[in-house]
């Protein structure tokens, strides 16, 4: 199948899922992480309802540890597109002053998982659209496009509904919610091809640039502000790096690169033989693996 034809089919499928989900929902929301996948999802949602505006808000779970460039990009997009973005932070968790660099598991649970559940409960969202893809990580491959979450947002992979021939069951019980993933069937390359084709604006962290970095446990981390405490023998060195995935900056490893545009990124990615999320430390924590986190309510 030609690339343009594949992207057209993926786009049509995603737009259909967004429209169908919206038509069955009472109070939907679209997750916005500021990353490339959520930028694609936002673009698809705008197309789904064009020329009208997106008829539901975006939700950003703010841990207060995102890259500074991500916060600036979020403000820019909000003004440019004139969209409503709800920013939610677990304020009780914030008081605990959890350092993600020294306790990633607790940070993820308190500032991401618990914050998301609090936000859904507070605003009473029933259909939550997200940009997760099956090729990102093993547990995500088990996820349905329409994922049923039980009371208290629990995900049971054994209690999901069949989705034969792309037929989705949007009927739910009162205490259930749905996490809906319109770009489930996309790959990382599909995402980049679509961004290139549609000229979607993304945060500059994805492009190689000289940045202040340290090496910690064999990985490259950006020194984004003074909260990142340097360990013994660590030195800040300017390296030309980019990021394949974005999260909280002390938990997101970069890669040395010369790719300053999307075509160069696509060429470079073909030579890399590990998942884009290999740079996310929270995915490497076996005690608090992605599947365990998802069962507890992580997106």
C-alpha positions as CSV (number, residue, x, y, z in Angstrom):
1,X,0.0,0.0,0.0
2,X,1.3,3.4,-0.9
3,X,2.2,5.8,1.9
4,X,-0.4,8.4,0.9
5,X,-3.1,5.7,0.7
6,X,-2.2,4.3,4.1
7,X,-2.2,7.7,5.8
8,X,-5.6,8.5,4.2
9,X,-7.0,5.2,5.6
10,X,-5.5,5.8,9.0
11,X,-6.9,9.3,9.0
12,X,-10.4,8.2,8.0
13,X,-10.4,5.5,10.7
14,X,-9.3,8.0,13.4
15,X,-11.8,10.7,12.4
16,X,-14.6,8.1,12.3
17,X,-13.7,6.9,15.8
18,X,-13.6,10.5,17.2
19,X,-17.0,11.3,15.6
20,X,-18.7,8.1,16.7
21,X,-17.3,8.4,20.2
22,X,-18.4,12.0,20.5
23,X,-22.0,11.2,19.3
24,X,-22.3,8.6,22.1
25,X,-20.7,10.6,24.9
26,X,-22.2,13.0,27.4
27,X,-19.1,14.8,28.6
28,X,-16.0,14.0,26.5
29,X,-12.4,15.3,26.7
30,X,-9.2,15.0,24.7
31,X,-6.0,14.3,26.5
32,X,-3.2,16.7,25.5
33,X,0.3,15.8,26.6
34,X,2.0,18.4,24.2
35,X,3.8,15.6,22.5
36,X,3.8,14.6,18.8
37,X,1.0,12.0,19.2
38,X,-1.3,14.3,21.0
39,X,-0.5,17.0,18.4
40,X,-1.6,14.6,15.7
41,X,-4.7,13.7,17.6
42,X,-5.6,17.3,18.1
43,X,-5.2,17.9,14.3
44,X,-7.5,14.9,13.6
45,X,-10.1,16.2,16.1
46,X,-10.0,19.6,14.3
47,X,-10.5,17.9,11.0
48,X,-13.3,15.8,12.4
49,X,-15.5,18.8,13.2
50,X,-14.2,21.4,10.7
51,X,-15.4,24.1,10.0
52,X,-16.8,24.1,13.5
53,X,-14.5,24.2,16.6
54,X,-13.7,21.1,18.6
55,X,-16.9,20.6,20.7
56,X,-15.0,19.5,23.8
57,X,-12.0,20.7,25.9
58,X,-8.5,19.4,26.0
59,X,-7.0,18.1,29.3
60,X,-3.4,18.5,30.3
61,X,-2.2,16.7,33.4
62,X,0.6,19.0,34.6
63,X,3.2,17.4,36.9
64,X,5.1,20.7,37.1
65,X,8.2,18.7,35.8
66,X,7.6,19.0,32.0
67,X,10.3,20.6,29.8
68,X,10.1,24.4,29.7
69,X,9.8,24.2,25.9
70,X,6.6,22.1,26.3
71,X,4.9,24.7,28.5
72,X,5.8,27.5,26.0
73,X,4.5,25.4,23.1
74,X,1.3,24.7,24.9
75,X,0.6,28.4,25.4
76,X,1.4,29.1,21.8
77,X,-0.9,26.4,20.4
78,X,-3.8,27.4,22.8
79,X,-3.6,31.0,21.5
80,X,-3.1,30.1,17.9
81,X,-6.0,27.6,17.7
82,X,-8.2,29.4,20.2
83,X,-8.9,26.1,22.0
84,X,-9.9,25.4,25.6
85,X,-7.3,23.5,27.6
86,X,-8.0,22.4,31.1
87,X,-4.7,22.2,33.1
88,X,-5.0,19.9,36.2
89,X,-2.4,19.3,38.9
90,X,-2.7,17.0,41.9
91,X,-2.2,19.8,44.5
92,X,-2.0,17.5,47.5
93,X,0.6,15.5,45.6
94,X,2.5,18.7,44.9
95,X,2.8,19.4,48.6
96,X,4.8,16.2,49.0
97,X,7.6,17.6,46.8
98,X,8.3,14.3,45.2
99,X,11.6,14.3,43.2
100,X,11.0,12.3,40.0
101,X,14.7,11.8,39.6
102,X,15.0,9.9,42.8
103,X,11.5,8.3,43.0
104,X,10.0,7.9,39.6
105,X,7.4,5.3,40.7
106,X,5.8,7.5,43.4
107,X,6.0,10.5,41.1
108,X,4.2,8.7,38.3
109,X,1.6,7.3,40.6
110,X,0.8,10.5,42.5
111,X,1.4,13.3,39.9
112,X,0.2,11.4,36.8
113,X,-2.1,8.5,37.6
114,X,-3.9,9.9,40.6
115,X,-4.0,13.4,39.0
116,X,-5.7,11.9,35.9
117,X,-8.3,10.0,38.0
118,X,-9.0,13.1,40.1
119,X,-9.5,15.2,37.0
120,X,-11.9,12.7,35.4
121,X,-13.9,12.5,38.6
122,X,-13.9,16.2,39.2
123,X,-15.1,17.2,35.7
124,X,-17.2,14.0,35.3
125,X,-15.7,13.1,31.9
126,X,-17.1,9.9,30.5
127,X,-15.2,9.5,27.2
128,X,-11.5,10.3,27.3
129,X,-9.7,10.5,23.9
130,X,-6.0,9.7,24.1
131,X,-3.1,9.4,21.7
132,X,-1.6,6.0,22.8
133,X,-0.5,3.6,20.1
134,X,-0.2,-0.2,20.2
135,X,3.4,-0.2,18.9
136,X,4.7,1.9,21.7
137,X,4.9,-0.7,24.5
138,X,3.9,-4.3,25.2
139,X,1.0,-3.6,27.5
140,X,-0.4,-1.0,25.1
141,X,-0.7,-3.8,22.4
142,X,-3.3,-5.4,24.6
143,X,-5.4,-2.2,24.7
144,X,-8.6,-2.0,22.7
145,X,-9.4,1.2,20.7
146,X,-12.4,1.6,23.1
147,X,-11.0,0.6,26.4
148,X,-13.5,0.0,29.2
149,X,-12.4,1.3,32.7
150,X,-14.4,0.0,35.6
151,X,-15.2,1.8,38.8
152,X,-12.2,3.7,40.2
153,X,-10.7,3.7,36.7
154,X,-9.4,0.1,36.9
155,X,-8.4,-1.5,33.7
156,X,-8.9,-5.2,33.4
157,X,-7.4,-6.5,30.1
158,X,-9.5,-9.7,30.5
159,X,-12.7,-7.7,30.6
160,X,-12.5,-5.9,27.3
161,X,-14.9,-6.1,24.4
162,X,-14.2,-7.6,20.9
163,X,-13.7,-5.1,18.1
164,X,-14.3,-7.2,15.0
165,X,-14.5,-5.3,11.7
166,X,-13.9,-2.0,13.6
167,X,-17.3,-2.2,15.2
168,X,-17.1,-0.5,18.6
169,X,-19.5,-1.0,21.6
170,X,-20.0,2.4,23.2
171,X,-22.6,1.3,25.7
172,X,-21.4,1.6,29.3
173,X,-22.6,1.2,32.8
174,X,-23.0,4.3,35.0
175,X,-19.8,3.8,36.9
176,X,-17.7,3.0,33.9
177,X,-15.6,5.4,31.7
178,X,-14.0,4.9,28.3
179,X,-10.5,5.6,27.2
180,X,-10.6,5.9,23.4
181,X,-7.5,5.6,21.3
182,X,-8.2,6.8,17.7
183,X,-4.6,6.4,16.6
184,X,-4.1,2.9,18.1
185,X,-3.2,1.4,14.8
186,X,-0.6,4.0,13.8
187,X,3.1,3.4,14.0
188,X,5.8,5.9,15.0
189,X,6.7,6.2,11.3
190,X,3.0,6.8,10.4
191,X,3.0,9.6,13.0
192,X,6.0,11.3,11.5
193,X,4.8,10.8,7.9
194,X,1.5,12.4,8.8
195,X,3.1,15.3,10.6
196,X,5.2,15.9,7.5
197,X,2.3,15.6,5.1
198,X,-0.1,17.8,7.1
199,X,2.6,20.3,8.2
200,X,1.6,19.8,11.9
201,X,3.5,22.1,14.3
202,X,5.3,20.2,17.0
203,X,7.5,21.3,19.9
204,X,11.2,21.8,19.0
205,X,12.4,19.2,21.5
206,X,11.9,16.6,18.8
207,X,14.6,18.2,16.7
208,X,18.4,18.0,17.3
209,X,19.8,21.1,19.0
210,X,22.7,22.0,21.2
211,X,21.4,21.6,24.8
212,X,22.9,21.4,28.3
213,X,23.0,17.8,29.3
214,X,24.4,15.3,31.8
215,X,25.1,11.5,31.5
216,X,23.3,9.5,34.2
217,X,23.2,5.7,34.3
218,X,24.3,5.7,30.7
219,X,21.5,7.9,29.4
220,X,21.5,11.6,28.3
221,X,19.3,14.0,30.3
222,X,18.6,17.7,29.7
223,X,19.4,20.0,32.5
224,X,16.2,22.0,32.1
225,X,16.3,24.0,35.4
226,X,18.0,24.2,38.8
227,X,15.8,21.5,40.4
228,X,17.9,18.7,38.8
229,X,20.6,18.1,41.4
230,X,23.9,16.9,40.0
231,X,25.4,13.8,41.4
232,X,29.1,13.3,42.2
233,X,31.3,13.4,39.0
234,X,28.3,14.6,36.8
235,X,29.2,17.6,34.6
236,X,27.0,19.7,32.4
237,X,28.1,19.3,28.8
238,X,26.5,20.9,25.7
239,X,25.5,18.1,23.3
240,X,23.4,18.0,20.2
241,X,20.4,16.0,21.2
242,X,16.8,15.4,20.4
243,X,14.0,13.5,22.0
244,X,11.8,10.7,20.5
245,X,9.3,10.9,23.3
246,X,8.4,13.5,25.9
247,X,7.5,13.3,29.5
248,X,8.9,14.8,32.8
249,X,12.4,16.0,31.9
250,X,14.3,14.1,34.7
251,X,12.8,10.9,33.4
252,X,13.1,11.4,29.7
253,X,16.4,10.4,28.0
254,X,17.5,12.1,24.9
255,X,19.6,10.8,22.0
256,X,22.6,12.4,20.3
257,X,21.5,13.4,16.8
258,X,22.0,15.6,13.8
259,X,18.4,15.4,12.7
260,X,17.0,18.9,12.5
261,X,14.0,18.2,10.3
262,X,11.4,15.5,9.9
263,X,13.0,13.8,6.8
264,X,16.2,13.5,8.7
265,X,14.4,12.1,11.8
266,X,12.7,9.5,9.6
267,X,16.0,8.4,8.1
268,X,17.7,8.3,11.5
269,X,14.8,6.3,13.1
270,X,15.3,3.6,10.5
271,X,18.7,2.9,11.9
272,X,17.4,2.7,15.5
273,X,16.3,-0.8,16.7
274,X,14.6,0.0,20.0
275,X,11.3,1.5,21.0
276,X,10.8,5.3,21.2
277,X,9.7,4.8,24.8
278,X,13.0,3.2,25.7
279,X,14.0,6.7,26.8
280,X,11.1,6.9,29.3
281,X,12.4,5.7,32.7
282,X,8.9,5.0,34.0
283,X,8.6,2.2,31.4
284,X,11.8,0.5,32.5
285,X,10.7,0.2,36.2
286,X,9.7,-3.4,36.4
287,X,8.3,-3.1,39.9
288,X,5.9,-0.4,38.6
289,X,5.6,-1.6,35.0
290,X,3.3,0.0,32.4
291,X,0.7,-2.8,32.7
292,X,0.5,-2.4,36.5
293,X,0.2,1.4,36.1
294,X,-2.5,1.0,33.5
295,X,-4.4,-1.4,35.8
296,X,-4.3,1.3,38.4
297,X,-5.6,4.0,36.0
298,X,-2.6,5.3,34.1
299,X,-3.5,6.4,30.6
